[in-house]
Amino acid sequence: MDSQKSISRVWSSLSSGLLCSAPLFVLLGLGFFGPLALVMLYSVQPRGSFSPFGTPTLENYIDIIEQAFYLSFGWSLLLAIISTALLLIICYPLALALKRYSGGMADTLTLLVVAPLFVAENIRLQGWVLFFDKAGFLDGSLNYLFGFGPGSLVNNVPSIVFGMVYIYLPFMLFPVLLGLSNVPTDVREAALDLGASKWRIFRDIEIPLAMPGILIGSLLCFVISLGAFSEAKFLGKGVIVTIAQDIESAFSYGQNWPRGSALAVLLIILAGTAVFFAMRKIDLNKVLGTR
Amino acid sequence: MPAEPIMELLGVDKYFGNLAAVNQITLAFEEGEFFTLVGPSGSGKTTLLRMLAGMDKPTRGDILLRGERVNDRPANWRPTCMVFQSLALFPHMTVGGNVEYPLKCRGTPPSERKERAVRCLELSHLPISYYDRPVTTCSGGERQRVALARALAFDPEILFFDEPLSAIDYRLRKTLEKEIKDIQRETKKTFVYITHSLEEAMVMSDRIGVMRDGGLAQIGSPHEIYSNPVNRFVCEFMGEVNSIAVTRGNGGELWCESMGAAITPPSSVETSFRQGTLMIRPENMRLVNPDEGRSTNVFSGELFNEYVLGSRIQYQIRCKNDTFLVERLREAGLPKSGDQVSFGWNPEDSMLFPE
């Protein structure tokens, strides 16, 4: 009798949970897992095939290895690592400074950081191109005022890194800010009181306690920079090709869906590996303060 | 005259904007004493302690450590250590890691560190098996002990406590109060403790300083402060008290308007005031048998409330427009609510504070 009751209670709570999460399941199924499965399926189709139901083959992967695609993989990986590292170096002190402010000032500063997100990424990047290009805003103004200018500052790798750091800043800043909010002031003061130097407090207290936020921010930035291509396209103007550009052109100009799919699968594996290793170190409940 | 004080404050002020959180405090701590600062919230206790520990700097005045000015010496360069109200344990470390942290900062070799940590855990009554436990798995009382052990491991010359027991339940608090006092006796270190709990102050301290609005109202032994408070504030802060507004007549007699009666004052009383407050502790009040025939300061009133306080009982008695608290041992045959009773006090047990 009692056990029956508790079983029905478990079932009802389970079913209400299932019911509530159903919309998400449907959305994820149709919008995420469906296309993912389709991409995987296409990646093992013969070259240039438009049907997902041909005889499975690994020829696309072999093509990728034989042709120099590792270059674009390498560039994407390198750019992702460099921009994530730079973002970390920029955002950590920024987050520390933001944490000092409270109330209205903090809101204003947060709004300033968030505001650019309301403008489309491509438009913002084009803005930077107009700013940095030869006879652009910077070069033109300097030429007009002083008779000389830096010429074109775009069309190179550093400008691509600049664009990525600029675009992804909020994705690093806010997780790091969240991480730093897990470092109580009095814990820091206690360490100081126990004789710890500033450097020691940073290394022994601040970094370990803020680590979940730092990891999440780095992971987020790393994964999205792996798939970046607008920065290379607009600011780099084709000086290098990222893997996302390769995927795009395989699908569009190349009209070779299986190759694009195979490239996408490899990129997903790369990003997935990073996520897997980082998530093993993160306790999400702890970060979000639900425990 | 005792030896040179271990720490001294000379005219210390601390302003936050225009607000004086600590106002002209001059005070000396003697080596090896247990000094408690008590006062209501916002009286400046924590601000004062933070300056002593080196986490804040005084706006004016000097802090001397064994005669040396240390105003600008940061917390990590002072031989003092503080137990925080929040305890401020390092949540990502084990109990052992927490306790050993000050030794690590000092560069003590690992084997020696562990040895000392174990000794400090013992001193604060924590089982050695806790050494490897994550500190987050400890209960409130255990964390308290970890915080204490960590401070002891630092081996400070002065230990500061910022109301560490305020979040702990009554029984455990009583135990920990005694333990802290025992540790102080054992280690012979100077302890400076702040609390808003009068009881805590009384149990542990050699001397108490009562703070009010950023200043020190009185310094003295617990007994001195309880029995001879310098003003109404200290008297009221140190425990429940009956207060009666009185006027002094030309002949020196006291007249209480609200009761419409003359009152015999304590014998040692200054003569240069017209109005004042007479204060008597509830335990100094007594119920009087009507046929006892004592006449000084005996009044009658209606007993309208009784509170049982364990071994003691407290009555509320209404007499004209005044209410009195009378406390006595609980025993058989005591009056009940609604009874008419006579009550009074020995004039020497009352304290008179001129306005």
HADDOCK unambig.tbl for C-alpha pairs under 7 A between the chains (distance, minus, plus):
assign (segid A and resid 186 and name CA) (segid B and resid 88 and name CA) 5.71 0.50 0.50
assign (segid A and resid 187 and name CA) (segid B and resid 88 and name CA) 4.54 0.50 0.50
assign (segid A and resid 187 and name CA) (segid B and resid 89 and name CA) 6.42 0.50 0.50
assign (segid A and resid 187 and name CA) (segid B and resid 90 and name CA) 6.55 0.50 0.50
assign (segid A and resid 190 and name CA) (segid B and resid 88 and name CA) 6.23 0.50 0.50
assign (segid A and resid 192 and name CA) (segid B and resid 75 and name CA) 6.10 0.50 0.50
assign (segid A and resid 192 and name CA) (segid B and resid 76 and name CA) 5.07 0.50 0.50
assign (segid A and resid 193 and name CA) (segid B and resid 75 and name CA) 4.83 0.50 0.50
assign (segid A and resid 193 and name CA) (segid B and resid 76 and name CA) 4.97 0.50 0.50
assign (segid A and resid 193 and name CA) (segid B and resid 81 and name CA) 5.95 0.50 0.50
assign (segid A and resid 193 and name CA) (segid B and resid 82 and name CA) 6.98 0.50 0.50
assign (segid A and resid 194 and name CA) (segid B and resid 76 and name CA) 6.23 0.50 0.50
assign (segid A and resid 194 and name CA) (segid B and resid 81 and name CA) 6.40 0.50 0.50
assign (segid A and resid 194 and name CA) (segid B and resid 102 and name CA) 5.02 0.50 0.50
assign (segid A and resid 194 and name CA) (segid B and resid 154 and name CA) 6.57 0.50 0.50
assign (segid A and resid 195 and name CA) (segid B and resid 76 and name CA) 3.99 0.50 0.50
assign (segid A and resid 195 and name CA) (segid B and resid 77 and name CA) 6.57 0.50 0.50
assign (segid A and resid 195 and name CA) (segid B and resid 102 and name CA) 6.14 0.50 0.50
assign (segid A and resid 195 and name CA) (segid B and resid 105 and name CA) 6.06 0.50 0.50
assign (segid A and resid 196 and name CA) (segid B and resid 76 and name CA) 6.10 0.50 0.50
assign (segid A and resid 196 and name CA) (segid B and resid 105 and name CA) 5.43 0.50 0.50
assign (segid A and resid 197 and name CA) (segid B and resid 76 and name CA) 6.96 0.50 0.50
assign (segid A and resid 209 and name CA) (segid B and resid 92 and name CA) 6.94 0.50 0.50
